């Protein structure tokens, strides 16, 4: 599954196009390497996202089969780090 589709499916981003733009702007990395939107995600991968207001590191536990309810989205990843980010850290 593509990283942009994965981020949309597990409800970390609202739209796939938003996730693609985040990848294109260097906000998303997998295993410490900047991720392109089409990069394949596998169980066990570590994804880091540098939102404007927080850092989020997750571990992929499982890939969803199709769309999933928002209530079940947390079953597909584990949060490793979630900390606030100062707006001046750019």
C-alpha positions in Angstrom: 0.0 0.0 0.0 1.3 3.5 -0.9 2.3 5.7 2.1 -0.1 8.5 1.1 -3.1 6.0 0.9 -2.0 4.5 4.2 -2.0 7.8 6.0 -5.4 8.7 4.6 -6.9 5.2 5.5 -5.7 5.3 9.1 -7.1 8.8 9.5 -3.9 10.7 10.1 -4.6 12.8 7.0 -8.1 13.8 5.7 -7.4 13.3 2.0 -4.9 11.3 0.0 -4.0 14.5 -1.9 -3.1 16.1 1.4 -0.9 13.1 2.3 0.8 13.3 -1.1 1.5 17.0 -0.7 3.0 16.3 2.8 5.3 13.7 1.2 6.3 16.0 -1.6 7.1 18.7 0.9 9.4 16.5 2.9 7.2 16.2 6.0 6.9 12.4 5.9 9.8 10.0 6.3 10.0 6.2 6.6 13.0 4.8 8.4 14.7 8.1 8.5 14.5 8.6 4.7 12.2 11.2 3.1 9.3 9.3 1.7 7.7 9.8 -1.7 3.9 9.4 -1.9 4.1 6.2 -4.0 6.5 4.4 -1.6 5.2 1.1 -0.4 4.5 0.7 3.3 5.0 -2.6 5.1 4.2 -3.9 8.6 7.0 -2.9 10.9 7.9 0.3 9.1 8.5 3.4 11.2 6.8 6.6 9.8 7.7 10.1 11.1 5.5 13.0 10.3 6.6 16.6 11.2 3.3 18.5 11.3 3.5 22.2 11.9 2.4 21.9 15.5 3.7 18.4 16.5 6.0 15.5 15.7 4.5 12.1 15.3 6.4 8.8 15.0 4.3 5.7 14.4 5.0 2.0 13.8 2.9 0.2 11.1 1.3 -2.8 12.8 -0.8 -4.0 9.9 -2.1 -2.8 6.5 -5.8 -2.3 6.3 -7.8 -4.0 3.6 -9.9 -1.2 2.1 -11.5 1.6 4.0 -11.9 1.2 7.8 -14.1 3.0 10.3 -12.3 5.8 12.2 -12.8 4.0 15.5 -10.7 1.0 14.2 -7.9 3.1 12.7 -5.7 3.0 15.8 -5.5 -0.8 15.5 -3.3 -0.5 12.5 -0.5 1.6 14.0 1.3 2.3 17.3 2.3 5.7 18.4 6.0 5.8 19.3 6.4 9.5 19.8 3.8 12.3 19.9 5.1 15.6 21.1 4.3 19.2 20.6 6.5 21.3 18.3 7.3 24.9 18.7 6.1 26.9 15.6 9.6 28.4 15.3 11.3 25.0 14.8 11.0 25.2 11.0 
